[in-house]
Amino acid sequence: MAMKYALKILISIFIIWTVSLLTIFKEMQREVSDVEDQKLYEQALKRFRKAYAMRNNFTDPLSTWQLVGPPSRKFSMEEKLTAVKYSEFPLGTNGSPVDLEDNIRGHIRIMIRQGWKDYSFNQYVSDLIPINRTLLDYRDEWCKQKNYSNNLPQASVVICFYNEAWSVLLRTIDSVLQRTPAHLLKEIILFDDFSTMDHLKENLENYVRTLTKVTLIRASRRKGLIRARILGTKYATSPVVVFLDSHCECTTGWIEPLLDRIKKNSATVVSPAVGHIDPATFEFIPQTSKYLQIGGFEWDLKYIWQPLLKSRKIPSEPIKTPTISGGLFAINRDFFKKIGYFDQGYRIWGAENLELSFKTWMCGGSLEIVPCSHVGHVFRKTFPYKSAKQSHRRNALRLAEVWMDDYAKYYYQRIGGVHEDFGDVTKQKELREKLKCKSFEWYMHNVYPNMKLPDVNVAYGQIYSILDGYAVCLDVASEWVNVQTAVSARACHLQGGNQFWWYTNKGRIEHDTTCLDFVLGFVTACMCDDESQTQIWIYDAKSKQLRHKQKGKCLTVKENFGGESLELDLYKCINISTQEWTMENFNINRLSSDLQP
């Protein structure tokens, strides 16, 4: 009896143990399939990368994710909202920011990273914000009390896009439809520049069918933003064409001030006050009349924003601007045709806004920024599409050759004298002659008199040092991580760009709007300030030393370095090669006498 009883107990224990193991195994399977355990998931990805890296080059998590795909389970809106720091619904109301938790794990983190990779902004946050989110009325009282004509011209709004995020594109469209008076909006032309993403195919077509005044046009092959806008214009049927990027939001009363200026003068090209939509949180940060900025450019032919130098009696009145940004502007359709649209030899993206700016001013028109009109734009730090940098160089070369006359030499200086193929510009030059356009010298003297000419400086070009037979140049980082890495010494590439500097007669070493500085114990770059004593340097062409006036020490390449960039610091001035610098095009006679060694 005792034996049978003991056997029953053993069998019972075995059954319980087996059931427990099966339960644990099933639970583990469920957790792995749902990607609830971040460590297990990342371990799986690691094993996958190790197994397939040699054959397929999938060596990073995002590449692996693209091949493996997401887990089969879809996240509900409630689960997605767990990543949000605080919940004030609807999210993004009145342009408020949507902040995410700091330590997001699992598949949601991968979704966020993928959105940044695809679009260069936080698609995950955008998808949580309603398409028709509310925005504040950012106009000041002067604008609100202004009465506009009852006979303003109608507008065709052209929105060109390529592989745009769904929620951002729809929010752009909705803001136009909801905040533009019906009698002023003739149509919205959506021009698809041969997108490849699935959500922009049948889903978009079905959505557009539910809207009024919206026409979807598809290119049969990739045209690039510039040519897409030209084609979009040719579908427009109203007197005024308004161009918007596909990641914008219009606010109350945005279009009337633009149309009013064009009605008064059809040769006026106008831009709204462009607000900043934060790419991470989608906070709408308006550009107010008090802190209004106008457009300019640097000699590398890149657009810049610059503050007004003088206060105005009525800050919200339209203001003349040397250039406009390319993403948002309104123009009379006939005037646009008269000046040849954009140069059709331009590729993809880049410099088209400067071409439009130059030839508008030089060929009988003018440019204005209208502070009573507020439109937000998602400003991305990087361009998510290929060939953007190459197309800008080619377009800028065409721009310089056609419109800049003798001033083109300053652009060539900035790019190291590089001459590349930019195609035939005969037709563009013939158009300029036919329209009897003014000279670029006229533009500089009458439109942009504050623009500095490089050859009035003490030196311009590279500032380099020879170390062990190799030339290293003073180099400013494209994107600053911290003050310590803003400026370094790198191998000279002879292409200008980040290695092009001016040494002014006041002793400042400038790169565009930033100056070589010494703050917080680091050699760095800060916004140029005429009053700053930390930005004054004294160069001795004989000893080749570059001495910081305030500290009395010399700029030195540190030898305890690694990687591509070499650190810089200030040390006691002594006769060593790491303190020897050569400034290109140096002319000591232009240097202020109190700064001469």
C-alpha positions as CSV (number, residue, x, y, z in Angstrom):
1,M,0.0,0.0,0.0
2,A,2.8,2.4,1.0
3,M,4.5,1.7,-2.3
4,K,1.4,2.5,-4.4
5,Y,0.7,5.7,-2.3
6,A,4.3,6.8,-2.9
7,L,4.0,6.1,-6.6
8,K,0.8,8.2,-6.9
9,I,2.6,11.1,-5.2
10,L,5.5,10.9,-7.6
11,I,3.2,10.7,-10.6
12,S,1.3,13.7,-9.3
13,I,4.4,15.7,-8.8
14,F,5.6,14.8,-12.3
15,I,2.3,15.9,-13.8
16,I,2.4,19.2,-11.9
17,W,6.0,19.8,-12.8
18,T,5.3,19.1,-16.5
19,V,2.2,21.4,-16.6
20,S,4.3,24.1,-14.9
21,L,7.0,23.8,-17.5
22,L,4.6,23.9,-20.4
23,T,2.9,27.0,-18.9
24,I,6.3,28.8,-18.5
25,F,7.3,27.8,-22.0
26,K,4.0,29.2,-23.5
27,E,4.4,32.4,-21.5
28,M,8.0,32.8,-22.8
29,Q,6.7,32.3,-26.3
30,R,4.0,34.9,-25.9
31,E,6.4,37.4,-24.5
32,V,8.9,36.9,-27.3
33,S,6.2,37.2,-30.0
34,D,4.8,40.4,-28.5
35,V,8.3,41.8,-28.1
36,E,7.6,42.7,-24.5
37,D,11.0,41.8,-23.4
38,Q,13.4,44.2,-25.0
39,K,16.5,42.2,-24.1
40,L,15.2,39.0,-25.7
41,Y,14.2,40.9,-28.9
42,E,17.6,42.6,-29.2
43,Q,19.4,39.3,-28.5
44,A,17.4,37.8,-31.4
45,L,18.3,40.7,-33.7
46,K,21.9,40.3,-32.7
47,R,22.0,36.6,-33.5
48,F,20.3,37.4,-36.8
49,R,22.8,40.1,-37.8
50,K,25.7,37.8,-36.9
51,A,24.3,35.0,-39.0
52,Y,23.5,37.1,-42.1
53,A,25.9,40.0,-42.0
54,M,28.5,38.4,-44.2
55,R,26.0,37.7,-47.0
56,N,23.6,40.6,-46.8
57,N,25.4,43.5,-45.0
58,F,22.6,43.9,-42.5
59,T,24.8,44.9,-39.6
60,D,22.8,47.6,-37.8
61,P,19.4,47.2,-36.0
62,L,17.4,49.4,-38.5
63,S,18.7,47.4,-41.5
64,T,17.8,44.2,-39.7
65,W,14.4,45.6,-38.9
66,Q,13.8,46.4,-42.5
67,L,14.6,42.8,-43.5
68,V,12.9,41.0,-40.7
69,G,9.9,43.4,-40.5
70,P,8.0,44.3,-37.3
71,P,6.4,41.7,-35.1
72,S,2.9,40.6,-36.3
73,R,1.0,42.2,-33.4
74,K,-0.2,45.8,-34.1
75,F,-0.2,48.4,-31.4
76,S,-3.4,50.0,-30.4
77,M,-3.7,53.8,-29.9
78,E,-3.8,53.2,-26.2
79,E,-0.6,51.3,-26.3
80,K,1.1,54.0,-28.4
81,L,0.0,56.6,-25.9
82,T,2.0,54.9,-23.2
83,A,5.1,56.5,-24.7
84,V,3.8,60.0,-24.2
85,K,5.1,61.8,-21.1
86,Y,1.8,63.5,-20.2
87,S,-1.6,63.3,-21.7
88,E,-3.5,66.5,-22.6
89,F,-6.1,65.4,-25.2
90,P,-6.3,66.0,-28.0
91,L,-2.5,65.9,-28.3
92,G,-0.9,68.9,-30.0
93,T,-3.9,71.2,-29.2
94,N,-3.2,74.8,-30.1
95,G,0.2,73.8,-31.4
96,S,1.4,72.5,-28.1
97,P,4.4,70.0,-28.0
98,V,4.0,66.3,-27.6
99,D,6.9,65.0,-25.5
100,L,7.8,61.3,-25.3
101,E,9.1,59.4,-22.3
102,D,12.9,59.3,-22.0
103,N,13.4,55.5,-21.7
104,I,11.1,54.0,-24.3
105,R,11.8,50.3,-25.0
106,G,10.7,47.5,-27.2
107,H,9.1,47.8,-30.6
108,I,7.8,51.4,-30.0
109,R,11.4,52.6,-29.8
110,I,12.1,50.9,-33.1
111,M,9.0,52.5,-34.7
112,I,10.2,56.0,-33.5
113,R,13.7,55.4,-35.0
114,Q,12.3,54.2,-38.3
115,G,10.2,57.3,-38.6
116,W,13.2,59.6,-38.1
117,K,15.1,57.6,-40.7
118,D,12.3,57.7,-43.3
119,Y,11.3,61.4,-42.9
120,S,13.9,63.2,-40.7
121,F,11.2,64.1,-38.2
122,N,9.3,62.3,-35.5
123,Q,6.6,60.5,-37.5
124,Y,5.5,58.6,-34.4
125,V,4.5,61.9,-32.7
126,S,2.9,63.3,-35.8
127,D,0.7,60.2,-36.1
128,L,-0.6,60.8,-32.5
129,I,-1.7,64.4,-33.3
130,P,-5.1,64.9,-35.0
131,I,-5.1,65.8,-38.6
132,N,-7.3,68.8,-37.9
133,R,-5.5,70.0,-34.7
134,T,-6.3,73.5,-33.5
135,L,-3.8,76.3,-33.8
136,L,-3.8,79.7,-32.2
137,D,-4.4,82.9,-34.1
138,Y,-0.9,84.3,-34.2
139,R,-1.7,87.7,-35.8
140,D,-1.3,90.8,-33.8
141,E,-4.1,93.4,-33.4
142,W,-2.9,95.5,-36.4
143,C,-3.3,92.5,-38.7
144,K,-6.7,91.5,-37.2
145,Q,-8.1,95.0,-37.7
146,K,-6.9,95.3,-41.3
147,N,-9.6,95.3,-44.0
148,Y,-8.9,93.5,-47.2
149,S,-10.5,94.0,-50.6
150,N,-13.6,92.0,-51.4
151,N,-12.2,91.4,-54.8
152,L,-9.0,89.5,-54.0
153,P,-7.8,87.1,-56.7
154,Q,-8.3,83.3,-56.2
155,A,-5.4,81.0,-55.5
156,S,-4.3,77.6,-56.6
157,V,-2.3,75.9,-53.8
158,V,0.3,73.6,-55.2
159,I,1.7,70.9,-52.8
160,C,4.4,68.7,-54.2
161,F,5.5,65.7,-52.3
162,Y,7.7,62.6,-52.5
163,N,7.4,59.8,-50.0
164,E,5.9,62.0,-47.4
165,A,4.5,60.8,-44.0
166,W,0.8,60.2,-44.1
167,S,-0.3,62.3,-41.1
168,V,1.9,65.2,-42.0
169,L,0.7,65.4,-45.6
170,L,-3.0,65.2,-44.6
171,R,-2.5,67.8,-41.9
172,T,-1.0,70.1,-44.5
173,I,-4.0,69.6,-46.8
174,D,-6.6,70.0,-44.0
175,S,-5.1,73.2,-42.7
176,V,-5.4,74.7,-46.2
177,L,-9.0,73.6,-46.6
178,Q,-10.1,74.6,-43.1
179,R,-8.4,77.9,-42.9
180,T,-8.8,79.3,-46.4
181,P,-12.0,81.2,-47.3
182,A,-13.9,79.1,-49.8
183,H,-14.2,81.9,-52.3
184,L,-10.4,82.5,-52.4
185,L,-9.4,78.9,-52.8
186,K,-9.8,77.7,-56.4
187,E,-8.1,74.3,-55.9
188,I,-5.4,72.3,-54.2
189,I,-3.1,70.5,-56.6
190,L,-1.3,67.6,-55.0
191,F,1.6,66.7,-57.2
192,D,3.1,63.2,-56.4
193,D,6.7,63.2,-57.6
194,F,6.7,59.4,-58.2
195,S,6.4,58.3,-54.6
196,T,7.2,54.6,-53.8
197,M,5.6,54.2,-50.4
198,D,2.4,52.1,-50.3
199,H,0.4,54.5,-48.1
200,L,0.7,57.2,-50.9
201,K,-0.9,54.9,-53.6
202,E,-4.5,53.6,-53.4
203,N,-5.0,54.9,-49.8
204,L,-4.2,58.4,-50.8
205,E,-6.4,58.2,-53.9
206,N,-9.3,57.0,-51.8
207,Y,-8.8,59.8,-49.3
208,V,-8.6,62.5,-52.0
209,R,-11.9,61.3,-53.4
210,T,-13.6,62.4,-50.2
211,L,-12.3,66.0,-50.5
212,T,-13.5,68.9,-52.5
213,K,-11.2,71.1,-54.6
214,V,-8.3,68.7,-54.3
215,T,-6.8,67.1,-57.4
216,L,-4.1,64.5,-57.3
217,I,-1.5,64.5,-60.1
218,R,1.1,61.7,-60.4
219,A,4.4,62.0,-62.2
220,S,5.3,59.0,-64.4
221,R,8.9,59.2,-63.2
222,R,10.9,61.1,-60.6
223,K,11.1,64.8,-61.6
224,G,12.5,66.4,-58.4
225,L,10.9,69.1,-56.4
226,I,11.8,72.0,-58.7
227,R,10.4,70.4,-61.9
228,A,7.4,69.1,-60.0
229,R,6.5,72.6,-59.0
230,I,6.8,73.8,-62.6
231,L,4.5,71.0,-63.7
232,G,2.1,71.7,-60.8
233,T,1.9,75.4,-61.9
234,K,0.8,74.4,-65.4
235,Y,-2.2,72.6,-63.9
236,A,-3.2,75.7,-62.0
237,T,-6.1,77.7,-63.3
238,S,-6.3,80.7,-60.9
239,P,-4.4,84.0,-61.2
240,V,-2.2,83.3,-58.2
241,V,-0.2,80.2,-57.4
242,V,0.7,79.4,-53.7
243,F,3.4,76.9,-53.1
244,L,3.6,74.9,-49.9
245,D,5.9,72.1,-48.8
246,S,4.1,68.9,-47.8
247,H,4.9,69.4,-44.1
248,C,3.2,72.7,-43.3
249,E,0.3,74.0,-41.3
250,C,-1.6,77.2,-42.2
251,T,-3.2,79.4,-39.6
252,T,-6.2,81.6,-39.4
253,G,-6.1,84.5,-41.9
254,W,-3.0,83.3,-43.7
255,I,-3.9,83.8,-47.3
256,E,-5.7,87.2,-47.5
257,P,-2.5,89.3,-46.7
258,L,-0.6,87.4,-49.5
259,L,-3.3,87.9,-52.1
260,D,-3.7,91.5,-51.1
261,R,0.0,92.3,-51.9
262,I,-0.2,90.5,-55.3
263,K,-3.4,92.3,-56.2
264,K,-1.7,95.6,-55.6
265,N,1.3,94.7,-57.7
266,S,1.4,91.5,-59.8
267,A,5.2,91.5,-59.9
268,T,5.4,91.2,-56.1
269,V,6.4,87.7,-54.9
270,V,5.3,87.2,-51.3
271,S,6.2,84.9,-48.4
272,P,4.4,84.4,-45.1
273,A,6.1,84.7,-41.7
274,V,7.3,81.1,-41.5
275,G,6.9,79.5,-38.1
276,H,8.9,76.6,-36.8
277,I,7.2,73.3,-36.3
278,D,9.6,71.3,-34.1
279,P,10.5,68.1,-35.9
280,A,10.7,66.2,-32.5
281,T,7.6,67.4,-30.7
282,F,5.6,69.1,-33.4
283,E,5.3,72.2,-31.3
284,F,4.2,75.2,-33.4
285,I,6.5,78.1,-32.7
286,P,5.4,81.2,-34.6
287,Q,7.7,83.9,-36.1
288,T,6.3,87.0,-34.5
289,S,6.5,90.6,-35.9
290,K,8.7,91.5,-33.0
291,Y,11.4,89.0,-33.9
292,L,10.8,88.9,-37.7
293,Q,13.6,87.7,-39.9
294,I,14.2,88.3,-43.6
295,G,16.0,86.2,-46.1
296,G,19.6,86.4,-47.2
297,F,22.3,84.1,-48.6
298,E,26.0,83.2,-48.0
299,W,28.6,83.1,-50.8
300,D,28.2,79.3,-50.9
301,L,24.7,80.1,-52.2
302,K,22.8,78.7,-49.3
303,Y,19.8,80.5,-47.9
304,I,20.0,82.1,-44.4
305,W,17.6,83.8,-42.1
306,Q,18.8,87.2,-40.7
307,P,17.3,89.6,-38.1
308,L,16.1,93.1,-39.0
309,L,18.8,95.7,-38.3
310,K,16.3,98.4,-37.5
311,S,13.0,98.6,-35.7
312,R,9.9,99.6,-37.6
313,K,7.0,101.9,-36.7
314,I,4.5,99.2,-37.7
315,P,6.2,95.9,-37.2
316,S,3.5,93.9,-39.0
317,E,3.7,95.8,-42.3
318,P,5.1,93.9,-45.3
319,I,8.8,94.2,-45.6
320,K,11.2,93.9,-48.6
321,T,13.6,91.0,-48.4
322,P,16.6,90.1,-50.6
323,T,15.6,86.5,-50.8
324,I,12.8,84.1,-49.7
325,S,12.9,80.5,-48.6
326,G,11.8,78.0,-51.2
327,G,9.1,76.2,-49.4
328,L,6.4,78.7,-49.0
329,F,5.5,81.6,-51.3
330,A,2.8,83.1,-53.5
331,I,3.3,84.4,-57.0
332,N,1.2,85.7,-59.9
333,R,0.9,82.9,-62.4
334,D,1.5,85.1,-65.4
335,F,4.5,86.8,-63.8
336,F,6.0,83.4,-62.9
337,K,5.6,82.4,-66.6
338,K,7.2,85.6,-67.8
339,I,10.4,85.1,-65.8
340,G,10.7,81.5,-67.0
341,Y,9.4,79.7,-63.9
342,F,12.4,78.0,-62.3
343,D,15.4,77.0,-64.4
344,Q,14.3,73.7,-65.9
345,G,17.9,72.5,-65.9
346,Y,17.9,72.4,-62.1
347,R,17.8,68.9,-60.6
348,I,15.8,67.6,-57.6
349,W,16.3,70.4,-55.0
350,G,18.5,73.3,-54.0
351,A,19.2,77.0,-55.0
352,E,15.9,77.4,-56.8
353,N,14.7,79.9,-54.2
354,L,17.8,82.1,-54.8
355,E,17.3,81.9,-58.6
356,L,13.7,83.0,-58.1
357,S,14.9,85.8,-55.7
358,F,17.6,87.1,-58.0
359,K,15.6,87.2,-61.2
360,T,12.5,88.6,-59.5
361,W,14.5,91.6,-58.3
362,M,16.7,91.9,-61.4
363,C,13.8,91.5,-63.9
364,G,11.3,94.1,-62.6
365,G,9.7,92.5,-59.6
366,S,10.2,92.6,-55.8
367,L,10.1,90.2,-52.8
368,E,8.3,90.7,-49.6
369,I,7.7,88.9,-46.3
370,V,4.2,89.5,-45.0
371,P,4.0,89.3,-41.2
372,C,0.2,89.1,-41.1
373,S,0.4,85.7,-42.7
374,H,1.5,82.8,-40.5
375,V,2.4,79.4,-41.8
376,G,4.3,76.7,-39.9
377,H,6.9,74.5,-41.5
378,V,8.7,71.4,-40.2
379,F,12.4,72.3,-40.5
380,R,14.4,69.1,-40.8
381,K,18.1,69.0,-39.9
382,T,18.8,66.6,-42.7
383,F,17.3,65.9,-46.1
384,P,16.0,62.3,-46.2
385,Y,16.4,61.8,-49.9
386,K,19.5,60.9,-51.9
387,S,21.4,63.3,-54.2
388,A,20.3,66.5,-52.4
389,K,23.9,67.7,-51.9
390,Q,24.9,66.9,-55.4
391,S,21.9,68.6,-57.0
392,H,22.4,71.7,-54.9
393,R,26.0,72.0,-56.2
394,R,25.0,71.6,-59.8
395,N,22.1,74.1,-59.4
396,A,24.2,76.6,-57.7
397,L,26.8,76.5,-60.5
398,R,24.0,77.3,-63.0
399,L,22.7,80.1,-60.8
400,A,26.2,81.7,-60.5
401,E,26.8,81.4,-64.3
402,V,23.5,82.9,-65.3
403,W,22.7,85.6,-62.8
404,M,25.8,86.6,-60.7
405,D,28.1,88.2,-63.4
406,D,31.6,88.9,-61.9
407,Y,30.3,88.1,-58.4
408,A,30.3,84.5,-59.3
409,K,34.0,84.4,-58.4
410,Y,33.0,84.5,-54.7
411,Y,31.0,81.4,-55.1
412,Y,33.8,79.6,-56.8
413,Q,36.1,80.7,-53.9
414,R,33.8,79.1,-51.4
415,I,33.8,75.8,-53.2
416,G,37.6,75.7,-53.7
417,G,37.5,76.8,-57.4
418,V,35.8,73.5,-58.4
419,H,34.3,73.6,-61.9
420,E,31.9,70.8,-62.6
421,D,29.5,70.1,-65.5
422,F,26.2,72.0,-65.0
423,G,24.7,71.7,-68.4
424,D,23.8,74.3,-71.1
425,V,22.6,77.6,-69.8
426,T,22.2,79.4,-73.2
427,K,18.4,79.6,-72.9
428,Q,18.6,81.1,-69.4
429,K,21.0,83.8,-70.5
430,E,18.9,84.6,-73.5
431,L,15.8,85.0,-71.3
432,R,17.7,87.4,-69.1
433,E,18.7,89.4,-72.1
434,K,15.2,89.4,-73.5
435,L,13.7,90.6,-70.2
436,K,16.4,93.3,-70.0
437,C,17.2,92.4,-66.5
438,K,19.5,94.5,-64.3
439,S,23.0,93.5,-63.3
440,F,23.9,91.6,-60.2
441,E,25.9,94.6,-59.1
442,W,22.7,96.6,-59.1
443,Y,21.1,93.9,-57.0
444,M,24.0,94.0,-54.5
445,H,23.9,97.8,-54.2
446,N,20.2,98.3,-54.1
447,V,18.7,95.2,-52.6
448,Y,21.4,93.6,-50.5
449,P,23.9,96.4,-49.6
450,N,24.8,94.8,-46.3
451,M,26.2,91.7,-47.9
452,K,30.0,91.5,-47.2
453,L,32.4,90.9,-50.0
454,P,35.2,88.4,-49.2
455,D,38.0,90.3,-50.8
456,V,37.7,93.3,-48.5
457,N,38.9,91.1,-45.6
458,V,42.4,90.7,-44.4
459,A,42.4,87.0,-45.6
460,Y,39.9,84.6,-47.0
461,G,40.0,80.9,-47.8
462,Q,41.6,78.0,-45.9
463,I,43.6,78.4,-42.7
464,Y,45.9,75.4,-42.6
465,S,48.8,73.9,-40.7
466,I,51.4,71.4,-42.1
467,L,51.9,68.4,-39.7
468,D,54.4,65.6,-40.7
469,G,54.0,66.6,-44.4
470,Y,50.2,66.6,-44.3
471,A,48.0,69.7,-44.5
472,V,45.2,70.0,-41.9
473,C,42.6,72.8,-42.1
474,L,40.6,74.7,-39.6
475,D,37.2,73.0,-40.0
476,V,33.8,74.0,-38.5
477,A,31.3,71.1,-37.9
478,S,28.2,70.9,-40.0
479,E,26.2,69.8,-36.9
480,W,27.5,70.7,-33.5
481,V,27.3,68.1,-30.8
482,N,28.9,70.3,-28.1
483,V,31.2,73.3,-27.9
484,Q,34.2,71.1,-27.8
485,T,33.6,69.5,-31.2
486,A,32.3,72.6,-33.0
487,V,35.8,73.4,-34.5
488,S,38.7,71.0,-35.2
489,A,41.5,70.5,-37.6
490,R,40.8,68.1,-40.4
491,A,42.6,67.0,-43.6
492,C,42.2,69.8,-46.2
493,H,39.8,68.9,-48.9
494,L,40.3,72.0,-51.1
495,Q,36.6,72.4,-51.6
496,G,35.9,75.4,-49.4
497,G,32.7,74.7,-47.5
498,N,33.3,74.1,-43.8
499,Q,37.0,75.0,-44.3
500,F,36.4,78.5,-45.8
501,W,37.1,81.4,-43.4
502,W,37.4,85.2,-43.4
503,Y,39.9,87.0,-41.3
504,T,38.4,90.5,-40.8
505,N,40.1,93.8,-40.2
506,K,38.7,93.7,-36.7
507,G,40.6,90.4,-36.0
508,R,37.6,88.0,-36.2
509,I,37.9,84.7,-37.9
510,E,34.5,84.2,-39.5
511,H,32.6,81.3,-41.1
512,D,29.3,82.7,-42.4
513,T,27.6,84.0,-39.2
514,T,29.8,82.2,-36.7
515,C,33.2,83.2,-35.4
516,L,36.2,81.3,-34.0
517,D,35.9,81.7,-30.2
518,F,37.4,80.6,-26.9
519,V,34.8,80.0,-24.3
520,L,34.4,77.6,-21.3
521,G,38.0,76.5,-21.8
522,F,37.4,75.3,-25.4
523,V,38.3,76.5,-28.9
524,T,34.9,76.6,-30.5
525,A,32.6,78.6,-32.8
526,C,29.9,81.0,-31.6
527,M,27.6,83.6,-33.3
528,C,29.7,86.6,-34.3
529,D,29.4,89.4,-31.8
530,D,31.2,92.8,-32.4
531,E,31.4,93.3,-28.7
532,S,33.0,90.0,-27.8
533,Q,36.7,90.2,-26.8
534,T,37.0,86.3,-26.9
535,Q,36.6,86.4,-30.8
536,I,39.6,88.6,-31.5
537,W,42.7,86.8,-32.9
538,I,46.1,88.3,-34.0
539,Y,47.9,86.6,-36.8
540,D,51.7,87.0,-37.3
541,A,52.5,86.1,-40.9
542,K,56.2,85.7,-40.1
543,S,56.0,83.3,-37.2
544,K,52.7,81.9,-38.5
545,Q,51.2,82.0,-35.1
546,L,47.6,82.8,-34.4
547,R,47.3,84.4,-31.0
548,H,44.2,84.8,-28.9
549,K,44.2,88.5,-27.9
550,Q,42.5,88.1,-24.5
551,K,44.4,85.0,-23.4
552,G,47.7,85.8,-25.0
553,K,48.1,82.1,-26.0
554,C,48.4,80.5,-29.5
555,L,46.1,78.3,-31.4
556,T,47.6,74.8,-31.2
557,V,46.8,71.4,-32.7
558,K,46.8,68.9,-29.9
559,E,48.8,65.7,-30.5
560,N,46.8,63.5,-28.2
561,F,44.2,62.9,-30.8
562,G,42.5,60.1,-32.7
563,G,40.1,59.6,-35.6
564,E,39.6,62.0,-38.5
565,S,39.5,65.3,-36.6
566,L,42.3,66.8,-34.4
567,E,41.5,68.8,-31.3
568,L,42.5,72.4,-30.9
569,D,43.5,74.3,-27.8
570,L,45.4,77.4,-26.6
571,Y,48.9,77.0,-25.3
572,K,51.8,79.2,-24.5
573,C,53.3,80.5,-27.8
574,I,56.5,78.7,-28.6
575,N,58.4,77.8,-31.8
576,I,56.6,74.5,-32.7
577,S,55.0,73.2,-35.9
578,T,51.6,72.6,-34.2
579,Q,51.3,76.4,-33.7
580,E,52.1,77.3,-37.3
581,W,49.2,78.4,-39.5
582,T,48.9,79.8,-43.0
583,M,46.1,82.0,-44.1
584,E,45.2,82.1,-47.8
585,N,45.0,85.5,-49.5
586,F,46.5,87.3,-46.5
587,N,47.0,91.1,-46.8
588,I,48.3,92.7,-43.7
589,N,47.6,96.2,-45.0
590,R,43.9,95.6,-44.4
591,L,44.3,94.7,-40.8
592,S,43.6,97.3,-38.2
593,S,46.8,98.9,-37.0
594,D,46.2,98.0,-33.3
595,L,46.0,94.3,-34.2
596,Q,49.1,94.2,-36.3
597,P,52.0,92.2,-34.6
